[in-house]
Amino acid sequence: TVNSAVEAMRKGAFDYITKPFDLDELEIIVARAFELDSLASENRYLRKSGERGLADMVGESAAMRELFD
């Protein structure tokens, strides 16, 4: 039912499929789920790699020295 689908989404479901379901629709939803998971994983990696702060930055200009300070 629509109510059960809404409740499932509130509880964290990625998507829902009504019965009887179409195999093509299922494939699209699963592909989107994998893509979202991949993007989330990449986002976590990029955030973690950004935690190094200024460690990899180099420069000797006045602006860079101000930034380092």
Secondary structure, 3 states (H helix, E strand, C coil): CHHHHHHHHHCCCCCCCCCCCCHHHHHHHHHHHHHHHHHHHHHHHHHHHHHHCCCCCCCCCHHHHHHHC
